[in-house]
Amino acid sequence: MISNQILSTTIEGIKNISKVDFCVADTEGKVIATTFECGNLYEEAIVTFVDSPADSQVVQDCQYFKVYDDNRLEYVLIANGNNEDTYMVGKMATFQLQNLLVAYKERFDKDNFIKNLLLDNLLLVDIYNRAKKLHIEANARRVVYLVEAEGDKDNNVLETVRGIYAGKNKDFITAVDEKNIIIVKEVGQNETYDDLEKIANTLLDTINSEAMVKVYISFGTIVNDLKEVSRSYKEASMALDVGKIFYNGKNVVAYNKLGIGRLIYQLPMPLCKMFIKEIFDGKSPDEFDEETLTTINKFFENNLNVSETSRQLYIHRNTLVYRLDKLQKATNLDLRIFEDAITFKIALMVVKYMKYMDSMNDFYNN
């Protein structure tokens, strides 16, 4: 179904060219879009015209036309006037509206196809058969981007994204839930993952400046066949979650650069709890005071360099050593030893993951 706004824009454009006023109504006589004040004056005449066998006729000094979607009557178009010029313009407007119905129907069919493709709702044979009917190339390099606005999905973001990819009929913009906008983008033969990241950053900047909304963008790996698009979508979805948990300072996250975060994200919760109990003896890093947490983070940032860390914290080297010794007594881990530092770093990431999963469970339960 064409939106009322599109119908209004279309007949307004035809009016500006032809100087003929138009009204579009549904088959029950309700006015959907109009360029002149018609109120309910034509309702009875429209209903009578719908029941008649004629595809066009003159009623009350206006030309009436039936607009079909395939063989089903969709709209009644009224052109204000009863001369030959009005009739000709009315026939052209009818033809334009019927072409719009075909175009929107194809777009809707493609959108449904892409959604079902992403959600793995299609048999392999159906993927290729429907792709052929919809003129979608099966063997093309593609990648899936996810765009998530902070808070609820924002229509301004969706319109901005659609505007960016308007006219690119090989790329598809859709959504399968209330949170994310999905872009299935065709990738050139010479485009690399660095190019994909540049595209994501350009998209981020455009949305920030035009829609004035903070968004997060993730993308999966490049796939070479239509049936693999759902895998790229799942990867992008994981990248979005992993980015929120472990890389909250980044607004663009690539699946192929998730590092150890990808592994931790796939750990079962009982195993995580067992690991944390083993490392922290039932305690949580949240129980460490602010000074200790700052010291730990800065020590990791400086690659376990005591001198550089103490300099950046504006403390004496011996003070830093004292804090590390104190932490060692509490956890039996000496962060100056590489193996212990790795264990501690992973433990901190596991705690972040557990807290995120708990918050998600609370969200869905409420």
C-alpha positions in Angstrom: 0.0 0.0 0.0 1.3 3.4 -1.0 1.5 5.9 1.9 -0.9 8.9 2.0 2.1 11.2 1.9 3.4 9.6 -1.3 -0.1 9.9 -2.9 -0.3 13.5 -1.8 3.1 14.4 -3.2 2.3 12.6 -6.5 -1.0 14.2 -7.3 0.4 17.6 -6.1 3.3 17.2 -8.6 0.9 16.3 -11.4 -1.3 19.3 -10.6 1.6 21.7 -10.7 2.4 20.4 -14.2 -1.1 20.1 -15.6 -3.0 22.7 -13.6 -5.7 20.1 -12.9 -6.8 19.3 -9.4 -7.0 15.7 -8.2 -8.6 13.7 -5.4 -7.7 10.1 -4.5 -10.2 8.1 -2.5 -10.5 4.5 -1.4 -13.2 2.1 -2.6 -15.6 3.2 0.3 -15.5 6.8 -0.7 -13.0 8.0 2.0 -10.7 10.7 0.7 -7.0 9.8 1.1 -5.3 12.7 -0.7 -6.5 15.7 -2.5 -5.4 19.0 -4.0 -8.7 20.8 -3.6 -11.5 21.1 -1.0 -13.8 18.2 -1.7 -14.9 17.1 1.8 -17.4 14.2 1.6 -19.2 15.7 -1.5 -18.1 12.8 -3.7 -18.5 9.9 -1.3 -21.9 8.6 -2.7 -20.8 9.1 -6.3 -17.5 7.2 -5.6 -19.3 4.2 -4.1 -21.8 4.2 -7.1 -18.8 4.4 -9.5 -17.0 1.5 -7.8 -20.0 -0.7 -8.3 -20.3 0.2 -12.0 -18.6 -1.8 -14.8 -17.0 1.4 -16.2 -13.3 2.2 -15.7 -13.9 5.9 -16.2 -16.8 8.2 -16.4 -17.9 11.8 -15.9 -19.8 12.5 -12.6 -20.8 16.0 -11.3 -18.5 17.8 -13.8 -15.5 15.6 -12.7 -13.7 12.8 -14.4 -13.6 9.5 -12.4 -11.0 6.8 -12.9 -10.4 3.4 -11.4 -6.9 2.6 -10.3 -6.1 -1.1 -10.1 -3.5 -3.2 -8.3 -3.2 -6.1 -10.7 -6.9 -6.9 -11.2 -8.0 -5.6 -7.8 -9.6 -2.1 -7.5 -7.4 -0.1 -5.1 -8.3 3.6 -5.6 -10.6 6.0 -7.3 -9.0 9.0 -8.9 -11.1 12.1 -9.4 -9.9 14.8 -11.8 -11.7 18.2 -11.4 -13.1 19.0 -14.8 -14.9 17.3 -17.7 -13.2 18.4 -20.8 -10.9 16.3 -23.1 -7.7 17.7 -21.6 -8.8 16.8 -18.1 -9.6 13.3 -19.3 -6.2 12.9 -20.9 -4.4 14.2 -17.8 -6.5 12.0 -15.6 -5.6 8.9 -17.6 -1.9 9.8 -17.3 -2.3 10.3 -13.6 -4.1 6.9 -13.3 -1.2 5.2 -15.2 1.3 6.9 -12.8 -0.5 5.7 -9.7 -0.8 2.1 -11.1 3.0 2.1 -11.7 3.6 3.4 -8.2 1.5 0.4 -6.9 3.7 -2.0 -8.9 6.9 -0.4 -7.7 5.8 -0.4 -4.0 4.6 -3.9 -4.3 8.0 -5.0 -5.6 9.8 -3.1 -2.9 7.5 -4.7 -0.3 8.2 -8.2 -1.7 12.0 -7.5 -1.7 11.8 -6.2 1.9 9.9 -9.4 3.0 12.4 -11.6 1.2 15.4 -9.9 2.8 13.8 -10.1 6.3 13.1 -13.8 5.9 16.6 -14.3 4.4 18.2 -12.7 7.5 16.1 -14.8 9.9 16.8 -18.1 8.1 13.1 -18.5 7.3 13.7 -19.7 3.7 14.6 -23.1 2.2 17.7 -23.1 0.1 15.7 -23.6 -3.1 13.3 -20.8 -2.2 16.2 -18.4 -1.7 17.4 -18.7 -5.3 13.9 -19.0 -6.9 12.6 -15.9 -5.2 15.8 -14.0 -5.8 15.5 -14.7 -9.5 11.9 -13.4 -9.6 12.9 -10.3 -7.7 16.0 -9.7 -9.9 18.4 -10.0 -6.9 21.8 -11.4 -7.9 22.6 -14.5 -5.9 26.4 -14.5 -6.3 27.5 -11.1 -5.2 29.8 -10.0 -2.4 27.7 -8.5 0.5 28.1 -7.5 4.1 25.4 -6.7 6.7 25.6 -3.4 8.8 23.5 -2.9 11.9 22.6 0.7 13.0 21.2 1.1 16.5 20.1 4.4 17.9 20.7 5.2 21.6 17.3 4.5 23.2 14.4 3.4 20.9 14.7 3.2 17.2 14.4 6.7 15.7 12.5 7.3 12.5 14.8 10.2 11.6 17.7 7.7 11.6 15.8 5.3 9.3 14.9 8.2 6.9 18.5 9.4 6.9 19.9 5.9 6.1 17.3 5.5 3.4 18.3 8.8 2.0 22.0 7.8 1.9 21.2 4.7 0.0 18.5 6.1 -2.2 18.9 5.0 -5.8 21.3 2.1 -4.9 19.0 -0.7 -5.9 21.6 -3.4 -5.0 21.6 -2.4 -1.4 18.7 -3.1 1.0 17.5 -1.2 4.1 15.2 -3.1 6.4 14.5 -4.0 10.1 13.5 -7.2 11.8 12.9 -5.8 15.3 12.2 -2.5 17.1 15.8 -1.7 17.8 18.0 -2.0 14.8 18.2 -0.8 11.2 19.8 -3.3 8.9 21.7 -2.5 5.7 22.5 -5.4 3.4 25.2 -3.7 1.2 26.9 -5.0 -1.9 30.6 -4.9 -1.7 33.0 -4.2 -4.6 35.5 -6.8 -5.7 38.4 -4.6 -4.5 36.8 -3.4 -1.3 38.5 -4.5 1.9 37.5 -4.5 5.6 39.3 -1.2 6.0 37.0 0.2 3.3 34.0 -1.2 5.2 35.1 0.5 8.3 35.5 3.8 6.5 31.9 3.4 5.1 30.7 2.8 8.7 32.4 5.9 10.0 31.0 8.0 7.2 27.5 6.6 7.9 28.0 7.4 11.6 29.1 11.0 10.9 26.2 11.6 8.5 23.6 10.3 11.0 25.1 12.3 13.8 25.0 15.5 11.8 21.7 15.1 10.0 19.5 13.1 12.4 21.2 14.5 15.5 21.1 11.1 17.2 23.9 9.0 18.7 24.1 5.6 17.1 26.2 2.5 17.2 27.2 0.7 14.1 28.5 -2.9 13.6 29.1 -5.1 10.6 29.8 -8.7 9.9 32.1 -10.4 7.5 31.9 -10.3 3.7 29.9 -13.2 2.2 29.9 -14.3 -1.4 26.5 -16.0 -1.7 23.0 -14.8 -0.9 22.4 -17.8 1.4 25.2 -16.6 3.6 23.8 -13.2 4.3 22.1 -14.4 7.5 25.6 -15.3 8.8 26.9 -11.8 8.3 23.8 -10.5 10.0 24.3 -12.7 13.1 28.0 -11.7 13.2 27.0 -8.0 13.1 24.5 -8.6 15.8 27.1 -10.2 18.0 29.6 -7.4 17.2 27.0 -4.9 18.4 26.6 -6.7 21.7 30.3 -7.3 22.3 31.0 -3.7 21.5 28.6 -2.5 24.1 30.1 -4.8 26.7 33.8 -4.5 26.2 34.4 -1.5 23.9 31.9 1.1 25.1 34.1 3.9 23.9 33.7 2.8 20.2 30.7 3.6 18.1 31.8 1.4 15.2 32.6 -2.3 15.8 33.7 -4.9 13.2 33.1 -8.6 13.8 36.6 -9.5 12.6 38.2 -7.2 15.2 36.4 -8.4 18.4 39.4 -10.2 19.7 39.0 -12.0 23.0 35.6 -10.4 23.6 34.1 -12.7 21.0 35.3 -15.8 23.0 34.0 -14.5 26.3 30.6 -13.6 24.8 30.1 -17.2 23.9 30.9 -18.6 27.3 28.0 -20.2 29.2 27.0 -18.3 32.4 27.7 -21.2 34.8 31.3 -21.4 33.5 31.7 -17.7 34.0 30.5 -17.8 37.6 32.8 -20.7 38.3 35.8 -18.9 36.9 35.0 -15.7 38.8 34.6 -17.6 42.1 38.0 -19.3 41.5 39.7 -16.0 40.8 38.1 -13.6 43.2 36.9 -16.1 45.8 33.3 -15.1 45.5 34.1 -11.3 45.6 33.5 -8.9 42.7 35.9 -6.3 41.2 33.1 -3.8 42.0 34.1 -4.2 45.6 37.5 -2.7 44.9 37.8 0.9 45.8 38.1 3.6 43.1 41.8 4.1 43.7 42.5 0.4 43.1 40.4 0.2 40.0 42.1 3.3 38.5 45.5 1.9 39.3 44.6 -1.4 37.6 43.2 0.2 34.5 46.2 2.6 34.1 48.6 -0.3 34.7 47.0 -2.3 31.8 46.9 0.8 29.6 50.7 1.2 30.0 51.4 -2.5 29.3 52.4 -3.4 32.9 55.1 -0.6 33.0 55.5 0.4 36.6 57.5 3.6 35.9 55.1 5.0 33.3 52.0 4.1 35.3 53.3 5.8 38.5 54.3 8.9 36.4 50.8 9.1 34.8 49.1 8.6 38.2 51.4 11.3 39.8 52.4 8.9 42.5 55.8 7.5 43.7 56.9 4.2 42.2 56.9 2.7 45.7 53.3 3.7 46.2 52.3 1.9 43.1 54.3 -1.2 44.2 52.4 -1.0 47.5 49.0 -1.0 45.8 50.0 -3.9 43.6 51.2 -5.9 46.6 47.9 -5.1 48.4 46.0 -6.3 45.3 48.1 -9.5 45.2 47.3 -10.3 48.8 43.5 -9.9 48.1 43.5 -11.9 44.8 46.7 -14.0 44.8 47.4 -12.4 41.4 50.6 -10.3 40.8 49.8 -8.0 37.9 53.5 -7.6 37.3 53.6 -11.2 36.2 52.3 -11.5 32.6 50.3 -14.7 33.2 48.6 -13.3 36.3 47.9 -10.0 34.5 46.3 -11.9 31.6 44.1 -13.9 34.1 43.1 -10.7 35.9 42.3 -8.9 32.6 40.1 -11.8 31.4 38.4 -12.0 34.7 37.5 -8.3 34.5 36.0 -8.8 31.0 34.0 -11.9 32.2 32.5 -9.8 35.0 31.5 -7.1 32.5 29.9 -9.8 30.4 28.0 -11.3 33.4 26.7 -7.9 34.4 25.5 -7.2 30.9 23.7 -10.5 30.7 22.1 -9.9 34.1 20.8 -6.5 32.9 19.4 -8.0 29.7 17.6 -10.7 31.7 16.1 -8.0 34.0 15.1 -6.0 30.9 13.2 -8.9 29.2 11.7 -10.1 32.5 10.2 -6.7 33.2 
